[in-house]
Amino acid sequence: MLSAVGIASAIHLTSAGYVLTVDASDQALAQRHLLSYDAESRAAPAAAAPMPLAHPNAWQGCVVYVAVLLGVGLAVSNGWWRLDAFDLGELDAAQVKHGQWWRAWTALTLHLDGAHLAANLTAGIWFGYLAARQIGSGTAWLLTVTGAALANLLESQFGPSSHRAVGASTAVFTALGLLVSHAWRRGLRVSQRWAMRWAPLVAGAVLLGWFGSAGEGTDIVAHALGFLCGCTLGAWAASPRVERALSHMPQWLAGAAALASIGIAWECALLRG
């Protein structure tokens, strides 16, 4: 390399190894050329993997979410359905411990009043839409429903037998956990500062504390469990192997599975009643 730029040099073998020598007048120039050559010869860092584009039709799952909650709410409040729907479908920890597992799903569709329903519709649409854009509409809602039901089962099994609850708020915070954990796990694949890498989880925890503990009678344990279940499923879904497997599942099929799980749960509740 030095010969190519017109600097005379020689290589000698000594007891310490090979030594490159140049004239004293050329030392500074030779050193600059050698450092420049070394920098240019280093392998370029691997390019960061491009983030997947946002999934289309994220709104479709939100429409089904609204239709299910409004449909159940109107049917119960107007007497179009069985009047004992709350008794059959609420999350009753004592009954869940005795084998009525379906209450973990049915309770997600029941609400105490219009304000309760409106709050869960607004927050659920927002977090569900963002999760659907990132993961896919059907997959996001399947994981949300599954994670929320799992959170309800955990609270019923390990909490007091007197615990009772209804509402989709557990699913709302499951969607939040799913969103932030999936973004965090996917961000591990690209080179970025640690603050940027952990930002999704920090933001999710802040939102959980902000919205998940407000209001009298708020079920903080259910919200926290929903968030943790969502985080677990989000990190799992963002692992390369699982993400490839999920990409082969049609979104409509995943969404249908989410809807079917709620339908099967209600069928079990009505048959038992």
Disulfide bonds with the S-S distance in Angstrom:
none
